[in-house]
Every structure is written in C-alpha cells, then in structure tokens.
Amino acid sequence: MEARGRVPITVQQVRMRISVVAARPFLTHRFNYLAAVRSQGERMKALLKCVPAAFLVIFGFLLLTANVQAQDEATTFVYTNDNNDNTPNTVTAFSVEPGGALIPVPGSPFMTKGTGFGLGFSGSHRVTATITRDFLYAANEGSNDIGAFSIDPTSGFLTPVPGMPFATRGSGAGGISLAATPNGMFLYAGNFFSKNISAFRIGPHGELTPLAGSPFPIGDSPTGMKVTPNGKFLAVALPVYDSVAMFTISPSGALGSVTGSPFPAGDSGQSMDVDINCTSNLLFDTKFAAGTTVSVFTINSNGALSLDPTFTFTPANGAGNGSEVGVLSPDNQHLFVSNQFSNTITSLDVASGGSLSAETNSPFLNSKGSSPTGMSTNPEGTLLYVANSVPIGLVTGFHINGDGGLSSVMGSPFLTQGNGTGVLESLTVFPSEPVGGEGDEFGNDGHKGHFKFEMEFAEPDTGEKMRGRVDAVNVVMNAALISGSGTLLDGTPLHYTALVVGNAPVIGANNFTISWVTSTGSTFRTSGALTDGYIVVHP
C-alpha cells in the first residue's frame, strides 16, 4: 500500500487549552495528557503502547515546562502576492480564524521593495514559503527581483530579510514562478520572458545568493514549478511546447536536465502547472484548455516522466474551462483545479496509481469571486483558499468536506490590501504541514536508519522497511507524536507510532523514534539522534 498523504487529526482541531502547573505531580500531568489523547479514539490508545516509555517522558516533560495554547486554524496564515502594476509591490498577510475566515495580520501589507507587473500567466507561483526555516519569498515581475521575509510563526508578521530585494538576473514579464527545496536550502525562480531559471542558496537569515551558472537556460517559458517532496528533482510546466521539464538537484543546488526532458504531456492544451504527491512518484499537470484537463505522469527513479494516457482526465467542456492551476489535498486523495473562464473549482478524486474521477457535484461555483487562479490548502486539508483575478484583490475560501466537496467559508470573499492595480494570481498558506523532514539516525538497536515524511523508515543492513500514511499528529513546542497505518516491504499491514523532536540547529539534537506492530503480531522499535538531515515541527 502506498502512502496516501497527511490527514492530521490534531489537538489543535479540538481547540483545547492545556495548562500545566509545575507544583502538580508529574504523573498527574502525564495521565491528563494521555486522557486527552484517548479522547481521539481507542486506536490512538493502542498505538501509544508501542511508544518507548522514555520518549513519552520527554513528551510529558514538554507539557510540564510549557503553557500550550492549542488552536485549530488560528495558527495558520495566508499570504498573497498583490502584484501591483508598475508600482511598489506588496504582500498581504492574513490570519486564519476558527471557521476559516481571514483577517489581516497587523502591519499588513508588507512592502517587497520591488515592483509588480500587474498580470501574467496564472500558473506561475509568485509567492512561496519554505517548509523549514520560516521564510517567505515574493516575486517582483516589474523589477525582476525577489522580496524576502522571515515569518513569525506565532503572529504571521513579516520581517524583511537584510539585502532584499534580490535580483533574478532574468526577465519575468509574464510571470516569475518560485519553488523552494523541502530542506529550505535552495530557491528557484522561473523567468517567463527570458526562458531560464534562477537558482539561489538560502542563507541563515533568508538572504539569497546566486548559484554558479545561474540562471539556467531551459528553452521555453516556465510557468508552474514544484520541487519533489524528496528534494531530488525540480518539475517545470512549459506551456509553449505543452510539456513538463525535469531537472536533477545536486547537493550544491545546481540543476541538471533529466535525460529525455522535456516530456510531452500528450494532450491538447498548454501545460501550466504541476503538483506532486507526497511519495514523489506521481506528477499532475494541469492544462490551459477547453475543459478541465489534467495529465498524470509517473516519476521514475531517475526523474524521467512516463505518461499513462488512461490517467489523462479530459471531461466535457461544461466541467470547467481555462484550467491553469492545480493543487493536491494534503492527503493526496483529491486534486483541485481552478477554472478561470467558467469561474468554478473542479474537485477530482485521486485513486491509487493516480487515476482521476470527478467528485460528485463537481465543479463547484466560485461564489462571490471571479476568474479563480492560484490556490492552496491549510495543513489539515480542511480549507481551500483561492486567488481571484477579477475583481481585483479577492480571496475566496472553501471548506473541504471529507469526500472532497467544497462549500463556502462564512464571510468569503476576503479583500487583499494591494493598491488595486494588480491582478491577484498567487497565494500560499503557511505552514504547509505540521511536521516535515528527512534524514538518517543511529538507533539504540545498533543500526542506522533512514526516515522521511510522508512516513517511511528503513534500516538497510537489517532489511526492516515500512511505508505508511500519517493519520494523527499531536504537536507540543518542538516535539510531535505521529501515528498511522502502513505496510512492510512485503505488504504486511501495520500500525506505527513515531515521536520526533526537531527544529534544533545542531543536527544531533534532533531525535527520531518509531515503533510498530504488524497484523501478525510482530513488533519493531528504534530510537536515535539524527546524523544528517532535518526535522521541522510547527507548533
């Protein structure tokens, strides 16, 4: 069974406040915490039995030493690139309130110190946030540079990075599309007019330093871009040739063309955007065409793409029109496509292997908005936010039902704080996920292990290997308790529990613990400090 993505069922979702008084006995606090976890269901109760006791003590200690305000969407933020036309550009920052309503972050809008272009291709991702290190980047197409900010993860306030804006050395008239590596080390900017990609190393304070050889020519105008979650490849939509280019990412961040790239999308229309599933083996290419059109590729181990025509979804024209942008739900079970010309959002069910089918009642009307463009979901996958290019400066919000259906958030649409001259086409949600990371650890069982999220773990010398989905995440400060279902390499079902401690600047101060029990009753358990890689936890 392949990993199916994240469905975090968090303490945040029950909007619970846990206050710990140091004078109370330690066991009282631990039992109170376990009682809260048990309220999520007997399944979690059983999974906790697999966690090494020492690490439950660590997690309990974090509760002892902190006064935790657990919230649902209130710790999530939405950022828009206002793309003000030939005038100083801005980023509007919103806080997500309970129920999904958006309110401006105090101090918003934030100046990018560059100028916008006013319009361009909707598939370009003009604003992006790093998964790790809490940085936000906004493209300035009018001045061909990039605004950079550090994000306060509590308030959403943006602080300019010293030295911004940073020149792309390309021409982005029509769109500058941004993509960051999952480890937060590199940023790529696709320059539409000059047909190249600028590559930067991200410094410790968010500053951008061009890599040797940047910008890299690609022979076509790039629009939507995405780094695979495993950090190995950069995928780029190329509309002129209706294809997708794939690049390897070296340890230094340099780009190399994958053999056979670019890969034809095999259907009428123009490739405009790409999204990639958590296990980095499926790519979804949304097209500008008459009707919602999506081509699905398998990503091979060397980065080459294989198109299966049976997975190409092309419904009747009435199902959507002008479908430039697509985004997967965090659990990878749904693909949402914005249809600019029909003012609708198509919701597609994603089956194992990537085949697509329309959700019941899809497409959904983009009520009180017009010409939907860029989109993003919250980390829990319960909310979808959509940029609207007409009228200028509106964001519409939707609740995502369990089956992928959409219903409007109360109070939607929400007005951005740009100067009214630009066409809103891009937004991003921060954080994109509650826990992320990949790396190696040396376990207390005497073996080296490799892990990554969406949950995978392997010990090469023992042959132990599992792959699973994340069903529940509980976060306290810089620690997270994670659980879910999965399988061994031979297909045997299992339930696992992992406890991770992250965000430490010294690699060895981060810790990864995992245990599981299979359907046949066998168990496995290991715990150790990281020897390389990273773990990021968003409180």
C-alpha positions as CSV (number, residue, x, y, z in Angstrom):
1,M,0.0,0.0,0.0
2,E,1.4,3.4,-1.0
3,A,1.5,6.3,1.4
4,R,-1.6,8.4,0.9
5,G,-0.5,11.7,2.4
6,R,-1.3,13.6,5.6
7,V,-4.7,13.7,7.4
8,P,-3.6,15.4,10.7
9,I,-6.1,14.9,13.5
10,T,-4.5,17.2,16.0
11,V,-5.1,18.5,19.5
12,Q,-5.4,21.9,17.7
13,Q,-8.6,20.6,16.0
14,V,-10.4,20.2,19.3
15,R,-9.3,23.7,20.3
16,M,-8.1,22.5,23.7
17,R,-6.0,24.5,26.1
18,I,-3.6,22.5,28.3
19,S,-2.3,24.5,31.2
20,V,0.3,22.8,33.4
21,V,1.1,23.9,36.9
22,A,4.7,22.9,37.9
23,A,3.7,22.1,41.5
24,R,1.4,19.2,40.5
25,P,2.9,15.7,40.5
26,F,4.4,14.7,37.1
27,L,2.2,11.6,36.8
28,T,-0.9,13.8,37.0
29,H,0.2,15.8,34.0
30,R,1.1,12.6,32.1
31,F,-2.3,11.0,32.8
32,N,-4.1,14.2,31.9
33,Y,-2.3,14.2,28.6
34,L,-3.0,10.5,27.9
35,A,-6.6,11.1,28.7
36,A,-6.7,13.9,26.1
37,V,-5.1,11.5,23.5
38,R,-7.5,8.7,24.4
39,S,-10.4,11.1,23.6
40,Q,-9.3,10.9,20.0
41,G,-10.3,7.2,20.0
42,E,-9.2,3.7,21.1
43,R,-7.0,3.4,18.1
44,M,-4.6,6.1,19.4
45,K,-4.7,4.5,22.8
46,A,-3.5,1.2,21.3
47,L,-0.8,2.9,19.3
48,L,0.6,4.7,22.4
49,K,1.5,1.3,23.8
50,C,4.2,1.0,21.1
51,V,6.0,4.2,22.1
52,P,9.1,3.7,24.2
53,A,8.4,4.9,27.7
54,A,11.4,7.2,27.8
55,F,10.1,9.3,24.9
56,L,6.6,9.6,26.5
57,V,8.5,11.1,29.4
58,I,10.2,13.5,27.0
59,F,6.8,14.5,25.6
60,G,5.4,14.8,29.0
61,F,8.3,17.0,30.1
62,L,7.5,19.4,27.3
63,L,4.0,19.6,28.6
64,L,5.4,20.3,32.1
65,T,7.6,23.1,31.0
66,A,5.1,24.9,28.7
67,N,1.7,26.6,28.8
68,V,0.3,25.4,25.5
69,Q,-2.4,27.2,23.7
70,A,-3.6,24.7,21.1
71,Q,-5.7,26.2,18.3
72,D,-7.1,25.0,15.1
73,E,-6.7,27.2,12.0
74,A,-5.7,30.2,14.1
75,T,-2.0,29.4,13.8
76,T,-2.2,29.2,10.0
77,F,-1.6,32.2,7.7
78,V,-2.4,33.1,4.1
79,Y,0.0,35.3,2.1
80,T,-0.8,36.9,-1.3
81,N,1.5,38.5,-3.9
82,D,-0.5,41.6,-4.8
83,N,1.5,42.1,-8.0
84,N,0.8,45.8,-8.1
85,D,1.2,47.1,-11.7
86,N,4.5,49.1,-12.1
87,T,4.1,50.4,-8.6
88,P,5.7,49.3,-5.3
89,N,4.6,45.7,-4.8
90,T,3.2,44.3,-1.5
91,V,2.3,41.0,0.3
92,T,-1.0,40.9,2.1
93,A,-0.9,38.7,5.2
94,F,-4.0,37.0,6.7
95,S,-4.5,35.0,9.8
96,V,-6.9,32.1,9.5
97,E,-9.6,32.3,12.2
98,P,-11.7,29.5,13.6
99,G,-14.1,28.5,10.8
100,G,-11.7,29.6,8.1
101,A,-12.4,33.3,8.0
102,L,-9.4,35.6,7.1
103,I,-8.4,38.7,9.0
104,P,-5.4,40.9,8.1
105,V,-2.2,40.4,10.2
106,P,-1.3,43.7,12.0
107,G,1.2,45.5,9.9
108,S,0.0,44.1,6.6
109,P,0.5,44.8,3.7
110,F,4.3,44.3,3.7
111,M,6.5,46.1,1.0
112,T,8.5,43.8,-1.2
113,K,10.9,46.7,-2.2
114,G,10.3,45.9,-5.9
115,T,7.5,46.5,-8.4
116,G,4.9,44.2,-9.8
117,F,3.8,43.6,-13.4
118,G,0.0,43.6,-13.0
119,L,-0.8,40.5,-14.9
120,G,0.7,37.3,-16.4
121,F,0.1,33.6,-16.5
122,S,-1.9,32.2,-13.6
123,G,0.2,29.0,-13.3
124,S,3.3,30.9,-12.0
125,H,3.7,30.6,-8.3
126,R,4.6,34.2,-7.4
127,V,4.8,33.7,-3.6
128,T,6.1,30.7,-1.6
129,A,7.1,29.8,1.9
130,T,9.8,27.4,2.9
131,I,8.7,24.3,4.8
132,T,11.6,24.7,7.1
133,R,13.3,27.9,8.5
134,D,10.2,30.0,8.2
135,F,11.0,32.3,5.2
136,L,8.6,33.8,2.6
137,Y,9.6,34.9,-0.9
138,A,7.6,37.1,-3.3
139,A,8.4,37.7,-6.9
140,N,8.6,41.2,-8.3
141,E,8.0,40.8,-12.0
142,G,8.2,44.5,-12.8
143,S,11.7,44.9,-11.3
144,N,12.9,41.3,-11.9
145,D,13.8,40.6,-8.3
146,I,12.6,38.8,-5.2
147,G,11.3,40.1,-1.9
148,A,12.4,38.0,1.1
149,F,10.9,37.9,4.6
150,S,11.2,35.9,7.8
151,I,7.9,34.7,9.2
152,D,6.9,35.0,12.8
153,P,5.1,31.6,13.2
154,T,3.0,32.9,16.1
155,S,1.7,36.2,14.7
156,G,2.3,35.9,10.9
157,F,4.2,39.2,10.9
158,L,6.8,39.5,8.2
159,T,10.3,41.0,8.8
160,P,12.3,42.0,5.7
161,V,15.5,40.0,5.1
162,P,18.6,42.3,5.0
163,G,19.6,43.0,1.4
164,M,16.3,42.4,-0.2
165,P,15.2,42.5,-3.0
166,F,17.5,40.0,-4.7
167,A,18.0,40.3,-8.5
168,T,16.9,37.3,-10.6
169,R,19.3,38.2,-13.5
170,G,16.4,37.2,-15.8
171,S,13.2,38.7,-17.2
172,G,10.0,37.7,-15.6
173,A,7.5,39.7,-17.7
174,G,4.5,37.3,-17.8
175,G,5.5,35.5,-14.6
176,I,8.2,34.6,-12.1
177,S,7.4,31.3,-10.6
178,L,9.1,30.3,-7.3
179,A,9.8,26.9,-5.8
180,A,11.9,26.0,-2.7
181,T,13.5,22.7,-1.7
182,P,11.9,21.0,1.3
183,N,15.0,21.4,3.4
184,G,14.9,25.2,2.9
185,M,18.4,25.4,1.4
186,F,17.6,26.4,-2.2
187,L,15.1,28.6,-4.0
188,Y,14.4,28.5,-7.8
189,A,12.8,31.3,-9.8
190,G,11.4,30.5,-13.3
191,N,11.7,33.6,-15.5
192,F,8.9,33.5,-18.1
193,F,10.2,36.1,-20.7
194,S,13.9,35.1,-20.6
195,K,13.2,31.4,-20.6
196,N,15.5,30.4,-17.8
197,I,15.6,29.5,-14.1
198,S,17.5,31.5,-11.5
199,A,18.9,29.4,-8.6
200,F,19.8,30.6,-5.2
201,R,21.3,29.3,-2.0
202,I,19.2,30.4,1.0
203,G,21.4,31.9,3.8
204,P,20.9,31.5,7.5
205,H,18.8,34.7,7.7
206,G,16.9,34.1,4.4
207,E,19.2,36.0,2.1
208,L,19.6,34.7,-1.4
209,T,23.0,34.1,-3.1
210,P,23.0,33.1,-6.8
211,L,24.5,29.7,-7.6
212,A,27.3,29.3,-10.1
213,G,25.8,29.0,-13.6
214,S,22.6,30.8,-12.7
215,P,20.3,31.5,-14.4
216,F,20.0,28.1,-16.2
217,P,18.5,28.2,-19.7
218,I,15.6,25.9,-20.4
219,G,14.5,26.7,-23.9
220,D,10.8,27.6,-23.1
221,S,8.9,29.9,-20.9
222,P,8.3,28.3,-17.4
223,T,5.1,28.7,-15.5
224,G,4.2,26.4,-12.6
225,M,7.2,24.8,-10.8
226,K,7.5,22.3,-7.9
227,V,10.4,20.5,-6.1
228,T,9.6,16.9,-5.5
229,P,8.9,16.3,-1.7
230,N,12.0,14.0,-1.6
231,G,14.1,17.0,-2.8
232,K,15.7,15.3,-5.7
233,F,14.0,16.9,-8.7
234,L,12.5,20.2,-10.0
235,A,9.5,19.9,-12.2
236,V,8.6,22.8,-14.5
237,A,5.5,23.3,-16.7
238,L,6.3,24.5,-20.2
239,P,3.2,25.9,-22.0
240,V,4.6,26.6,-25.4
241,Y,5.5,23.0,-26.1
242,D,2.8,21.5,-23.8
243,S,5.4,19.6,-21.9
244,V,7.0,19.2,-18.4
245,A,10.7,19.6,-17.9
246,M,12.5,17.7,-15.1
247,F,15.8,18.7,-13.5
248,T,18.0,16.9,-11.0
249,I,19.0,19.0,-8.0
250,S,22.7,18.4,-6.9
251,P,23.8,18.7,-3.3
252,S,25.1,22.2,-4.3
253,G,21.6,23.1,-5.6
254,A,22.8,23.2,-9.3
255,L,20.3,22.0,-11.9
256,G,20.9,19.3,-14.4
257,S,18.5,18.3,-17.2
258,V,17.0,14.8,-16.8
259,T,17.6,12.6,-19.8
260,G,14.7,12.8,-22.2
261,S,13.4,16.1,-20.7
262,P,11.1,17.9,-21.6
263,F,8.4,15.3,-21.6
264,P,5.3,15.8,-23.8
265,A,2.0,16.0,-22.0
266,G,0.3,14.0,-24.7
267,D,-2.9,16.0,-24.9
268,S,-4.3,19.2,-26.4
269,G,-3.9,22.4,-24.4
270,Q,-0.9,24.0,-22.8
271,S,0.9,22.7,-19.6
272,M,0.5,25.4,-17.0
273,D,1.1,24.0,-13.5
274,V,2.4,20.9,-11.7
275,D,1.8,19.3,-8.4
276,I,3.5,16.2,-7.0
277,N,2.3,13.6,-4.4
278,C,4.0,13.0,-1.1
279,T,5.9,9.9,-2.2
280,S,7.4,11.8,-5.2
281,N,6.2,9.2,-7.7
282,L,3.2,10.9,-9.4
283,L,3.1,14.3,-11.1
284,F,-0.2,16.1,-12.0
285,D,0.0,18.6,-14.9
286,T,-3.0,20.9,-15.2
287,K,-3.6,22.4,-18.7
288,F,-5.0,25.6,-20.2
289,A,-7.7,24.0,-22.4
290,A,-11.4,23.8,-23.1
291,G,-12.5,21.7,-20.2
292,T,-10.7,20.6,-17.1
293,T,-7.7,18.8,-18.5
294,V,-5.0,17.0,-16.3
295,S,-2.2,14.8,-17.5
296,V,-0.8,12.4,-14.9
297,F,2.8,11.2,-15.1
298,T,4.8,8.5,-13.2
299,I,8.1,9.9,-11.9
300,N,10.8,7.3,-12.3
301,S,13.8,6.9,-10.0
302,N,16.0,8.9,-12.4
303,G,13.5,11.7,-12.7
304,A,12.2,10.8,-16.1
305,L,8.4,11.0,-16.6
306,S,6.1,8.3,-18.0
307,L,2.6,9.4,-19.2
308,D,-0.2,6.9,-19.0
309,P,-2.9,8.1,-21.4
310,T,-5.6,6.3,-19.4
311,F,-4.8,8.7,-16.5
312,T,-5.4,11.8,-18.6
313,F,-8.6,13.4,-17.4
314,T,-10.4,15.4,-20.0
315,P,-14.1,15.9,-19.2
316,A,-16.7,17.7,-21.3
317,N,-16.3,21.4,-21.8
318,G,-19.1,22.1,-19.3
319,A,-17.0,20.7,-16.5
320,G,-14.6,23.7,-16.5
321,N,-12.7,26.0,-18.8
322,G,-9.3,27.6,-18.6
323,S,-7.8,25.2,-16.0
324,E,-4.4,26.7,-15.3
325,V,-3.8,25.8,-11.7
326,G,-4.0,22.5,-9.7
327,V,-3.3,21.6,-6.1
328,L,-3.4,18.3,-4.3
329,S,-5.0,18.0,-0.9
330,P,-2.6,17.1,1.9
331,D,-3.8,13.5,2.0
332,N,-3.3,13.3,-1.8
333,Q,-6.8,12.0,-2.2
334,H,-8.2,15.0,-4.1
335,L,-6.9,17.3,-6.8
336,F,-8.5,20.8,-7.0
337,V,-8.3,22.7,-10.3
338,S,-9.3,26.3,-10.8
339,N,-11.2,27.1,-14.0
340,Q,-10.7,30.8,-14.9
341,F,-13.2,31.1,-17.7
342,S,-16.1,29.2,-16.1
343,N,-15.5,30.6,-12.5
344,T,-15.5,27.1,-11.0
345,I,-13.3,24.8,-9.0
346,T,-13.2,21.2,-10.2
347,S,-12.6,18.5,-7.5
348,L,-11.2,15.3,-8.7
349,D,-10.8,12.1,-6.7
350,V,-7.3,10.6,-6.9
351,A,-7.2,6.8,-6.8
352,S,-4.2,4.6,-6.1
353,G,-1.8,4.9,-9.0
354,G,-3.1,8.4,-9.9
355,S,-6.2,7.8,-11.9
356,L,-8.7,10.6,-11.7
357,S,-12.5,10.8,-11.5
358,A,-14.8,13.8,-10.9
359,E,-16.2,14.3,-7.4
360,T,-20.0,14.3,-7.1
361,N,-21.4,17.8,-7.9
362,S,-18.1,19.0,-9.3
363,P,-17.3,21.6,-10.5
364,F,-18.2,23.9,-7.6
365,L,-19.1,27.5,-8.2
366,N,-16.5,30.1,-7.0
367,S,-19.2,32.1,-5.3
368,K,-18.7,35.8,-5.0
369,G,-15.4,35.6,-6.8
370,S,-14.4,35.6,-10.5
371,S,-11.7,34.1,-12.6
372,P,-10.1,31.8,-9.9
373,T,-6.3,31.3,-10.2
374,G,-3.8,30.3,-7.6
375,M,-4.9,28.0,-4.7
376,S,-3.6,26.5,-1.5
377,T,-4.9,24.3,1.3
378,N,-4.3,24.5,5.0
379,P,-2.1,21.8,6.6
380,E,-5.1,19.8,7.8
381,G,-6.7,19.7,4.4
382,T,-10.0,21.2,5.7
383,L,-9.8,24.6,3.9
384,L,-9.0,25.7,0.4
385,Y,-8.1,29.3,-0.4
386,V,-8.4,30.7,-4.0
387,A,-6.9,33.9,-5.5
388,N,-9.3,35.7,-7.8
389,S,-8.0,37.9,-10.7
390,V,-11.4,39.6,-11.2
391,P,-12.5,41.7,-9.4
392,I,-9.0,42.7,-8.3
393,G,-7.8,41.6,-4.9
394,L,-10.3,39.0,-3.6
395,V,-9.5,35.7,-1.9
396,T,-12.4,33.1,-1.7
397,G,-12.4,30.4,1.0
398,F,-13.9,27.0,0.9
399,H,-14.4,24.2,3.5
400,I,-13.2,20.8,2.1
401,N,-15.6,18.1,3.0
402,G,-14.4,14.6,3.8
403,D,-15.3,13.4,0.3
404,G,-13.6,16.4,-1.4
405,G,-16.7,18.5,-1.8
406,L,-16.5,22.3,-1.4
407,S,-18.7,24.8,0.5
408,S,-18.0,28.5,1.0
409,V,-16.4,29.8,4.2
410,M,-18.6,32.3,6.0
411,G,-17.6,35.8,5.2
412,S,-15.9,34.9,1.9
413,P,-14.6,36.6,-0.2
414,F,-11.8,38.5,1.7
415,L,-10.2,41.6,0.3
416,T,-6.4,41.9,0.0
417,Q,-4.5,45.1,0.8
418,G,-2.8,45.8,-2.6
419,N,-3.2,49.2,-4.2
420,G,-5.8,47.9,-6.7
421,T,-3.6,48.0,-9.8
422,G,-2.5,44.3,-9.9
423,V,-4.1,41.1,-10.9
424,L,-4.1,38.7,-8.0
425,E,-3.0,35.3,-9.2
426,S,-0.9,33.7,-6.4
427,L,-1.2,32.9,-2.7
428,T,0.4,30.5,-0.3
429,V,-0.5,29.0,3.1
430,F,2.0,28.8,6.0
431,P,2.8,26.4,7.5
432,S,2.1,23.9,4.7
433,E,2.4,20.9,7.0
434,P,2.7,20.4,10.8
435,V,5.8,18.1,10.6
436,G,8.3,17.5,7.9
437,G,11.8,16.1,7.4
438,E,14.1,13.5,6.0
439,G,17.4,12.2,7.2
440,D,19.5,9.4,8.9
441,E,19.6,8.4,12.5
442,F,21.7,5.9,14.5
443,G,19.2,3.9,16.6
444,N,19.5,2.4,20.0
445,D,19.1,-1.0,18.4
446,G,22.6,-0.5,17.0
447,H,21.6,0.0,13.4
448,K,21.5,3.0,11.1
449,G,18.1,4.0,9.8
450,H,16.7,6.4,7.2
451,F,13.4,8.2,7.5
452,K,11.3,10.7,5.7
453,F,7.8,12.2,5.8
454,E,5.2,11.1,4.3
455,M,6.2,8.4,6.7
456,E,8.9,6.0,5.5
457,F,11.6,4.2,7.5
458,A,14.2,1.7,6.5
459,E,17.3,0.0,8.1
460,P,19.4,-1.1,5.1
461,D,21.5,-3.6,7.0
462,T,18.6,-5.4,8.6
463,G,16.1,-5.1,5.8
464,E,13.4,-3.6,8.1
465,K,11.3,-1.2,6.0
466,M,7.9,0.4,6.3
467,R,5.8,2.9,4.4
468,G,2.7,4.5,5.8
469,R,0.4,7.4,5.9
470,V,0.0,10.0,8.7
471,D,-3.4,9.7,10.4
472,A,-2.8,11.8,13.5
473,V,-0.3,14.4,14.7
474,N,-0.1,16.0,18.1
475,V,2.4,18.9,18.4
476,V,3.8,20.4,21.6
477,M,6.5,23.0,21.1
478,N,9.3,21.3,19.1
479,A,8.0,17.7,19.5
480,A,5.4,15.8,17.6
481,L,3.6,12.5,18.3
482,I,2.7,10.9,15.0
483,S,0.7,7.8,14.2
484,G,-0.9,6.0,11.3
485,S,-1.2,2.8,9.3
486,G,1.1,1.3,6.7
487,T,2.7,-1.8,5.4
488,L,6.0,-3.6,5.5
489,L,8.0,-4.2,2.3
490,D,6.2,-7.5,1.8
491,G,2.8,-5.9,2.1
492,T,2.1,-6.9,5.7
493,P,-0.2,-4.3,7.3
494,L,1.0,-2.4,10.4
495,H,0.2,0.4,12.8
496,Y,3.1,2.7,13.8
497,T,3.8,5.5,16.2
498,A,6.6,7.9,15.9
499,L,7.9,10.6,18.3
500,V,10.1,13.3,16.8
501,V,12.0,16.2,18.3
502,G,13.0,18.8,15.8
503,N,13.9,22.5,15.0
504,A,17.3,22.2,16.7
505,P,20.2,24.0,14.8
506,V,22.6,21.2,15.7
507,I,21.7,18.0,13.8
508,G,22.4,15.6,16.6
509,A,20.0,17.5,18.9
510,N,17.1,16.3,16.7
511,N,15.6,12.9,17.5
512,F,13.6,10.3,15.6
513,T,11.8,7.4,17.4
514,I,9.5,4.9,15.7
515,S,7.8,1.7,16.7
516,W,5.2,-0.5,15.0
517,V,3.1,-3.7,15.4
518,T,2.1,-5.7,12.4
519,S,-1.2,-7.6,11.8
520,T,0.7,-10.8,12.6
521,G,1.8,-9.5,16.0
522,S,5.5,-8.8,15.2
523,T,6.9,-5.6,16.6
524,F,9.8,-3.2,15.9
525,R,11.2,-0.3,17.8
526,T,14.2,2.0,17.5
527,S,15.2,5.5,18.6
528,G,18.2,7.7,17.9
529,A,19.6,11.1,17.2
530,L,19.9,12.4,13.7
531,T,23.3,12.1,12.0
532,D,22.2,14.2,9.0
533,G,19.0,15.7,7.5
534,Y,16.4,17.7,9.4
535,I,13.1,17.6,11.3
536,V,10.8,20.6,11.4
537,V,7.9,20.9,13.7
538,H,5.4,23.7,13.5
539,P,3.7,24.4,16.9
